[in-house]
Amino acid sequence: MLRFVIYRTISALPVLVVVSLVCFLIMWIVPGDVAAEIAGADATPQQVAAIRSNLGLDRPLVARALDWYWNLLHGDLGQSYLLNRSVTDAVLERLPVTLSLAGLALTLAIVLGILLGAAAAVNHNRTLDQGAMALALVGLSLPDFWLGLMLIVLFGVHLGWLPTGGFVPLSEDPVGWVRSMTLPALTLAFTQMGVIARMTRSSMLDALGQDYIRTAKAKGLGFGQIVFVHALRNALIPIVTVIGVMTGVLIGGAVVIETVYSLPGVGRLIVGAIQRRDYPIIQGGLLMTATIFVFVNIVVDVLYGLLDPRVRHGS
């Protein structure tokens, strides 16, 4: 297993190199000029050119790319043009907000999705099955931003139960943190819950039809033990795969949700950087997001061997 983890980590490095190169090239291809943004609307061409020279933007693209990779090797993501601070510090400062949002949303989506899918599979072709799949379909169909706005109107404006936006750090006020994260996490989790519910139902139906389930029933095992210990555990492999992919989707979806709920996360930071052409922030934020996604995929591959003894890595 250790050899497999090392192999997967090494094989992920070329992926990160390609991602970093794509991020670098796209930022310099898109229209816009950060020097003009810094100089302001009334600046002269000479002033804009002077700012470009100070930032090193007048250097050849290859030279800037070599500097970018040289700094990466030393753990330096560069300096923000507009924030006047290290990109690493700016991203790491906001990363806990994004990770807590994505983590809470993922937890809700997993718990609700698996329970909904398992209940639908056990009650196959019954009213509960049809109702659960209808709810999952609704979740798959609703856009995140529209659902977020509707939840704000309902629970924040009309009922006044939860705040309509903003963020309270967990270290300062745990109750306030829960209140500020409830609506964003529910918004982000609801659409993904439908994916997990449908996958769980499909995998559970396949598992419940296997010979070992009939053997367990013949041995007189309880309903809960048959469903959750035998059927669900063997149905988790495709579910874990979906959850691994979903982690990247949730981190990407946090960009929209953070904007809707005014959360100071990495997604909102990247959106602001795109609007103002702060290239180092965009590159650093995207690279960190890609690194997290690669790490999650490695964890998913390791979980295969833990969930199913038949799956062996590097034996």
N, C-alpha and C positions, 0 to 999 in steps of 0.2 A: 504493500500500500504506500509506503514511504517513497519507493522508487517511482510509483505512478504519480504521486503529488509533485515530486521534483520534475518529472518529465512534462507534466501538464503546465507547470509554472514556466519552464524554459520555453515550451512551445507557444506560450501566450505572449512572449516578448516580441516576436515579429508582428503579431497582431497590433500591439500597442505602438510599435514603430510606424506601421502603415496608418493607423488612426491619427497619430501625431502629425504625420506628413500631410494627410488629407486636411486636417484642421488648419495646418500652417498655410497650405496652398489656397484653400477656399477663402481664407481671410484676406489674402492679397489679391484675389480675383474679383471679389464682390465690389461693386461701386461704393464710393465714399472715401473721405479723407479725414483721418483723425486729427491731422495738423490743422485743417480748416475748422474742425470742431473746437479745438483748443483755442485757436486764434480769435474766433468769433466772426460774426457776419460783417463787421466793419473793417476787418484786417485787410491789409494790402497783400498782393502776391509775394512781395519781398518778405513780409513778416511770416507768411505761411511757409515759404521756402526755408526761412531760418529755423522755424520749429521742426520742419521735416529733417533738416540737417542735424539738429540737436538730438532728435530721437533716433537718428540713424536710418530713417526711412528712405533716404536717397541712395543708400548702398545697394549693390546688386542683390537680387533675390537669393542667389546661391550662397552668398556670404552671410545673409541674414539667417538662412536655413541652417548653415553650419554652426553659427552662434547659438541658435535655438537648441540644437542637439547637444552642443558642448555644455550649455547651461543645464540641460536635462540630466546629463551624466553626473553633474555635481548637485543634483537635487534642487535646482533653481528654475522656477517657472517664469522668471522675468519680473519686470516692474510694470505696474499699471500706469498707463499714460495719463489717465484722468484722476485716479484716486491717490496718486503719489505715494504708493505703498507696494509692498511685495505682493505678487499674485498669490503665492502660497498662503500668506497670512490672511488675505482677503477671502480666499476660498475656504480655508479651514475654519475661519470665524463663522461662516454661514453654513458649513457642511452639517453640523449637528441638527440644524432645523430641517434640512432636506432629508437626512437619514432618519430622523425621528418620525417625520411625516410618512415617508415611504415604508418604514418598519411597522408603524402602527396600522397603516392601510393594508400592508401585506398580511399582518396578523389577523385583522378583521376579515379580509378576503378569504384567507385559508380556513379559519374556524367556521365562518358562515357558509362558505362554499362547500366544504367537505360535509358538514352536517346536512345541508340542503340536498347535496347530491346523494349522500348515503340514504337519507330518508326517502328520496325519490326512487332509488334502486330497490330498497326493501319493499316499497309499496308500488311496484311496477304496474303500470296501466291503471292505476287507481286515481282518485281525485287528488290526493296529496302529490302524486307524481306529476300530474298535469299542471297543478298549481305551482309546484316548485320550478318546473321547466319554463312556465310562463313568466315567473318572476326573474329567472335567469335570462330569458330572452329580453325582457325589459331592461335589465342591467346592461346587456350587450349593446342595446340600441341607443341608449341615452348618451349624448355628448357630455363630457366632464364639466365643461364650463356652464352649460345650461342647467345641469343638475345642481351645481354649486350655487348658482344664482337663485334657483328655486328654494334650496334649503336655507339660504340667507333670508329670503323673504318670509319663509314660514317660521323658522325657529328663532331667527334673529330680530326680524321686524315685527311680525304679528304677535308671536307668542312671547318673545323676549327672553327665552330660556338660555340662549347661548350668544356669545359675542359675534358680530358680523365680520370681524376681521381682527388683525393684529396678532402678536405673539407674546406669550409670557414664558420666560425660561423656567425649566423644571426646577433648577436649583433655588430659584427665588420663591416660587409659589406652585407646588405640585397640583393643587386643585385648579389654579388658574391655567396651568399648562394643559391639563386635561380638557378644560372648557374651551381653550383656544384651539386645540387640535382636533376636537371631536368632529366638527362639521367638515373640515378639510379631509380628514382621514376617511370619514364615511363617503364623501364624494368620490375620492380616489379609489376606495375599496369596492364600491357598489358595482361598477362596470366590470371589474376583474373577478368579482365573486361569481358572476354568471359563467365565466370561462371555467373556473375550478369546479363549479357545481355540475356543469355538463360533462366535463372530463371524469369527475368522480362517479357520476351515475353510469357512464359507459363502462368504466373500468370495473366498477362494483358488479354490474350485471354480468360481465364476463367472468369475474371471479366466483360469483355465487353459483354459476353453472358448472363449476369444475368438480372433479371426482372427490377431491379432498374435503370439499364442503359437505358432500353427501356422506362421506365417512364420518365427519365430525358430528353430523346430525344423528347418524346411526349409533354413535358412541354415547349419545345423550348429553352432549355439551349444551350449555345455555345459549339463548338467543344472542345476548350481548357478546359472549365470548366468540361465537361463530362469526358475527358480523364485524366486530371491531378488532379482534385478535387475528383471525384467520383471513377473512375476505378483504378487509380494508388494508391490512399490511401488504398483502400481495398485489393490491390494486394501486399502491402508492407510487410505483416506479414511473408510470406516465404522468401522474399528478405532480411528482417532484420535478419532472422535466418542464412542465408548464409553469410551475412556480419559479423555476430558475429564469426562464425567459421573461416571466411577468415582473421580476424584480427590476430588470432594465426598463420595462414599460412604465413601471410606477415611478422610477427616478426621472424618466423623461416626461411623464405626465405631471410631475410635480411642478414643472415650469409653468403650466397653465394654472394649476390650483394655487400656487404661491402668488400668482398675479391676482387671481380672483379674491383671495382672502388676505392680501397684503402681508404675506409671510416673508420675513427677511432671510430667504434661503438662497442656495446656489442658483436655482432656476431663475429667480427674479434678478439675481446679480448678472447672469449671462444675458438675460433679455435687455437689461439696461446697458450692458456693454455692447450688444449688437446695435442698439439704437444710436450709440455715441461712438461706434467704431473703435472701442478699446480692445484691440486685437489680443494683447497678452492675457487679459481676463477671459476672453472667449476660448482661446487655445488651452489655457490652464484648466478652466472649468470642464471643458469637454474631455480633456485627457484624464482628469480625475474620475469623471463619470464612467468613462470606458474602462478604467482600471478596476473600479468597483464591480462593474458588470462581469469582467473577466474573472475576478476573484470569486464571485457568486457562482459562476459556471464550474469552476474547479471544485467548490464545495458540493455542488449538485452531483458531480461525477463521483466524489468520495462517498456521498450518501447512498449511491446505488449499491455499493458493496456492503454497507451497513444494513440496509433495508432488506436486501435479498442475498443470502449466502451463495446463491448460484452465480452471482456476478463477482468475478475476481479480477482485480487490477494488478497487472505486472507480475503474475504468478509464473 
